[in-house]
Amino acid sequence: MMAKRYFGTDGIRGRVGEPPITADFVLKLGWAAGQVLAGRGVGEQVLIGKDTRLSNYMFESALEAGLIAAGINIQLLGPMPTPAIAYLTRTLRANAGIVISASHNGHEDNGIKFFSADGFKLDDATELAIEAQLERPLTTVPSAALGKASRLVDAPGRYIEFCKHTLQRAKGLAGLTIVVDCANGAGYQVAPAVFEELGARVIRRGVHPDGLNINVDCGSTHIEPLQQAVLDHGADLGIALDGDGDRVIMVDETGTALDGDQLLWIIARGRHAAGLLAGPVVGTQMSNLGLELALEQLGVPFERAKVGDRYVLERLVATGGTIGGESSGHLVCLDRTTTGDGVVSALQVLGYALDQQLPLSLLARGMEKLPQCMINVPVTAGVDALKNQRVGDTVSAVEAELGKTGRILLRPSGTEPVLRVMVEGEDAGRVRDAAERLASEIIAVTEVAH
């Protein structure tokens, strides 16, 4: 298969104003996507949602113009979480959904994500077809065939009701006090409403977006303020979303943060106890070894996919699994929805906690995270350190030292010009020493080659 020029593991992303995240490119991207999607004979309606960053006014208009030029009708959803667009695309029988968001990045970045008619991210063949269309001259359909745009005013209510029904618990969340941090992002309106309508007392954080403060000292990438808020309010727990609402990190009643691996463990254990866990649990190459060992104790198979939620999803579909995710909090519950959803994932954790009548601090027991150390080593163009013999010998030596309870992962970043060096093991000091040793070897090899 041909290499993709623009699409990465999560759509197209970059710095606003720098190619490809420019108004002219996004306009043509809308046109190219419209050409491909309309050409498949699956209808001519596309939904567009966005997060709260300032540049989305520009990119929403650009996408709208490109799609209309291709003869596509549009429904504008306004600020809505990424998983809401996936859900609404499926239930409204649109032929695609588009999200304008750079997820957990700052306002300086932006990106475009696509969902197919069934609510899943586009397959590689469709992304390559869109890229091929981008190379052709932009042409506009005849005036009478141009698309139209309208606004779906009840989009938030539809998504709120969907989320509430994924809890599948008659008593809801009555009696709980929850601090919800929406990262000043796409979930700032709908996420607190879901938990409130289920009966919880909600203390809101990160719900005053100004276009520039998305993910700034709040949300799943800056968990400390939420930890303090849980303690200050004597709350039962805290929930932190990222800028587009597809990731979640939670905080227990003691102020301790629970990452995606720990939340995945809780959800998987709950499904397993209820006899509802199908197939293997799927993590990634970065998932903590403690998760794998804990699931092994339950007799639950565990598989690792490449880093990126789309690869987790692909493996779940291939194996018949239903539960998977990443350490970052991007969790996929295929028995509830088609993509990572921070609100839905949090509700699955809460449902099990309430059924067991246990606080999160006790529910998370049974999985012991092993120490991890990751170092980002800048890469030099034209130098592939992963193929170097010296690096390979060092990796083999460190693996032998770590034994069966240790792990090494070297992988190029998909978003930055760095090689990620990750070491995991039982002893934190040995893990850090090993990571620094590997990083130093890679730097030395790179400098010699350069």
N, C-alpha and C positions, 0 to 999 in steps of 0.2 A: 504494500500500500504506500502511496505517495506521502511524503512528510507534509504536515500542515504548516502553512506560513504564518497564519494569524491566530488560529484557535489553539488554546492550551488545554489544560485539564479542566478548567472551569470557565469556558468561554474565551473572550478576548479582553485583555486587561492591560492597562498602562497608565502613564502619566497624562493628565489632561493637557491638551494642546500639543502633545508630541505624538507623531505617528505610532500606532494607528488610531489613537484616541483623539481624533479631531472631528470637527463638525462635518467636513466634506466627506471624510471616510465613512462616518456613521450613516450619513445620508445614503451613500452608495451601498453600504452594508444592508440597510433596510430594503433598498431596491433589489439587491442580489438575493436576499433571503426571500423576498416576495416572489421573485421569478421562480426560484426553486420550489417553494412551497405551493404556489398556485399551479405550477406545472405538474404537480403530482396528483392533481384531481381530487384533493381531499377537502375542498371548500376554500373560501377566500376570506377568512376572518382571523385576525391576529390580535392577541391581548398584549398590552404594554403596561408593565408596572415598573416602579423605581424605588430607590431608597431616598434619603433626605439630603444628599449632597447637592450643593449649589449648581454644579455643572449639569445636573439632570434636566433643568429647564431647556438648556441648549440641545442636549442629546435626545430628549424626548421629541422635540420639534423636528430634529433632523431625521430620526427614524420614521416619524409620522410622514414626512414629505417623501422619503424614499419608498415606503410601502404603498402610499397612495399612488405614486407614479407607476408602480407595478400593478395597480388595479386591485389592491388589497383593502378590505374594510378593516377598521381598527376600533377596538374598544380600549379606552384609556382608564386605568385603574387607580392612578395616583400612587402615593407612597404606600406600599404593601410589601410584606415579607416575600422573599424569593419563593418559599414553599407555597404561599398563597397563590402565586401566579401559576405554579404547577397544578394545584388543585382546581383553580377556576378554569384553566385551559381544558382540563379533562371534562369537568362537569358542564361547561357551557358549549362543549363540542367545537371549540375553535380548532383551527388546524395548526396553531403554534402559539406559544407564549414567549414574550421577550422581557427580560429583566435588565434594567440599567442600574448597575451596582458594582462596586469594588469590594463588597463584603466587609471584611475586618480592616481594610486599609483606611488611611486618612482621606480627607476630602480632596487632596491633591491628585488622587488616582480615581479612575473610573473604569467601567467595563461593561460588556454586553454578554448576557447569557441567554440561551435559547432552550425552550422545552418543546417537545413534539406533542402531537394531538393527544397522546395517552398520558401526558404528564411526566414523561421521562426526558432526561437530557438527550440532545440530538446524538445520533450515532456518527461514527467517523465518516461514513460514506456521504451523509447529508452535509456535514461540515465541509468536506472536500468539494462537494458540488457547489456550495455557496462561495467558497474561495475561487473556484473556477469561474463562476459567474462574475465575480469582482474584477476579473481581468478583461471583461468585455465592456464595450461602450455602453453608458447608461442611455436607455431609450424609454420614452414615456408612452403608455398605452393611449389610444384615442381618448379625446375629452369625455365622451359619453361613457367610457369604461373605467374612468378614474375611481379610486376607492373613496370611501367616506370615513369620517372619524366621529365617534360618539363617546360619552363618558358613562361608565357603569357605576351608578351612584350607590348601589347596595353591595358593592364588593366587600367592604369590611364586615358587614353583617353576615354575609354568606360564609366567609372564612371563619369567623368567630364561632358560628354554629357547628361547622365541621370539626374544629378543634375540640369543642366541648363534647361532641359525641365520641371522640376517640378515647375518652377516659373510661367509659363503660362501667360506671360506678354510681349506683342510685343516689347515694348520700353526697356525692360531689366532694367538695373540699371544705365543707362547713367546719368551723373551729380552728382553721389554720390561719396564721399570720405569715404572709410572704412578702419579702422585699423583691420587687421585680425591676431589674435594670435593663432598659431597652437600648442602651448605647447611643441615645439620640438618633436612632436609625429607623428603619422601615417598620419596626414593630411597635413604635411608640404609642399608637392609638389602640391597636387590636390586642396586643399581648396582655396588658393589664386587664382589659375587659374580659378576656377569656377566664382568667382566674377569679375575678370578681363575680362574674355571672355563675360560676360554679360554687360560690358561697364563701370564698376566702376573703379575709381582710388583707387588702393589698396596699403596700407602701411603695409608691412609684419613684423610680430614679431614671435619669437619662431619657426623659420624655419631653424635652424642650429643644428640639432641633432648630438650629439657625442656618443650616446649610454648610457650616464650617466645623461644627463641633461633633460630628459623627465619629464615634470610637475614641474620642479624646478623654482620657482619664475616666473611662466608664466602660461598661459592657464586658464581654467575655475575655477581652485582651488586657483589661486593667481591673482585676478582680478585687484589689485591696479595698476600695471604697465600699463595695458591696459587703465584704466581710465585716467591716466596721459597722455598717448600717444594721446588719443582722444582730450584732451584739448590742448596739445602742437601743434598738427597738425591742429587744427580747423576742425576736421573731423565731418562728419554727424553722425557717430556711430562707435562702435567697436564690434567685434565678437570674442569670446574666445571659443575655443574647448578644450576638454580634450585630454589625451594622445592617445586614440584610435578613437577619432572623433565622438563618438556617443552622446556626451553631448554638450550643448551650453549655455553660459551666454552672454548677450549682454549689451552694455554700450550706453546710449543715448548721445546726443550732449552736455549735461551739465556735463558729466562725471559720471552720476548716473548709477549704475549697475541694471540690470533687471534679476531676477532669473527665474527659470523654471516655477514657478506659474504665474508670470507676463507675460511671453512669451506665456504660454498656454492660458491665458486670452485673449491676443491680437489675437492669431490664432483663437480661438473659436469664438470671437466676429466677426472677419472677415468672417468666414464661415457662422455664423448665419445671418449676414447682407445680405449675398449673397444667402441665402436660401439653403446652401449646407451642413449644419450641421446635420448629422444623429446620432440618438441615444443619450445617455448621454455623457457628458465629464467625463473622468475617471481620478481621481488623486489617491493619496495614503493616508495612515493614517497620513503621515507627511505633506500633502498639507496644505497650510495656509487657515484658516477659511475664510479669506477675499476673496479668490477665490470662495469658495462655495457661499458666500453671494452675490458677484457681479454677478455670473451666475444666481442666483435665481432672481435677479432684471431683468434679461433679459428673464426670463422664461425658462432657459435652465437647464435641470436636470443634477445633478452632483452625481457621485458615487465614493466611496473610495475603492481601492484595497489594499492588503498587500504591504509593501514596496518592490520594485523590479520591473524593467520594464517588466519582463515576466508576472507578475501578472496583471499589467496594460493592457498588450496586451491580456491576457486571458479574462479579463473582457470586453474589447472592442469587441472581437470576440463574446462573449456570448450575449452581449446586442445589437449588430449591430452598435456600436459606431465607430467613425473614429478618434477622437482626444483625446489624453490623455498624461499623463506624470508625472514627479516628480519635486520637488523643485530644485533638483540638476541640472536640465537642460536636463534630459533625456526625450525627447519629442517624441511621436509616432504619426505620421500622416498617418493613414492607407489608406487614399485616395491618397497617393503619394508613399508609400513604406511599407515594412513589419517589420521594426524595428526602433529603435531610431536612428536618423541621424542628427548630429549637423548642417551640411551644409544645408540640405533640410529644416530643421526647421527654420533656420535663413532666408532662402529665402521666406518662407511662411509669416513671420513677415514683411519682406521688401516689399513683394508684396502688402500687405494690407496698409502699410504705404504710399507707392507711389500712390496707388489708391485713398487714402484719402487725399493725399498731406499734410500729417502731419508729424512732427518729432516724434521720439520715445517718447520723454518726454510727449507729449500730447496724443499719442496713448495709453500710459499705464494708463491714467486716467480712473476712473470708477471702479478700484479695489484698495481698501485700505488694505494693509497688516496689520494684527493684530500682536502685539508683541508676539514673541515666545522665550522661553528659554529652552534649552536642556542641561542636565547634564548627563555625562556618569559615572555610578556607577560600580566599579569593582565587579564582581560576584565571589562567593566562590563555589567550586564544591560541589554538593550535597545539596545546599540550594536554594529553590525556593521561593524567596521573594514575588512573585506575588500571591502565595497561602496563605500568612500569613494574619491572621485576623487583626492584628494591621495596616498593610499596607493598607488593604482593607478599614478599617474604616477611615484612613487618606485620602484616595482617595475620599471616599464619602463626607467627610467634605469639602474638597477643591472644589469638583465639585459643591456642594451647594453654596459655597461662590462665585464661578465664574459665576454661572448662565448660561443662554442660549448662551451668547456670549463668553464662555470660553470652553476649552477642555483640557483633560489630556490624554496622551498616555504613557504607560509603555510597553516597548518591548525589548526582548533580541536582541543584535546585531547579524547579520548573519556573521560578519567578525572579531569581536573582543570579548574578554571575558568580556563584560560589559552589563549592563542593561541601556537602554536609557530612561531617564525621561524627557518627553517633556510636557510643560504647555504652553497654549496659551490663551490670553484674551485681553481685551481692554486696561488695565492699565499695563504698562511695569513693574512698581515697584511691583505690586501685583503678576504679573506673575512670576517674579524672586523669590520673597519670597515663593510663593507656590511651585516652583520647588525645592528650597533649603530645604524646609520643608519635601517634599516627599523623596528627596535624603537622608536627615539625618535619616529619619525613616527607610529607606531600609538598610542603613549602620548599624544602631543600631540593627535591627533584624538579619542581617547577622552575626554581631559580637557575638550576644547572641547564635545563632545556632551553630556557629563555636567553 
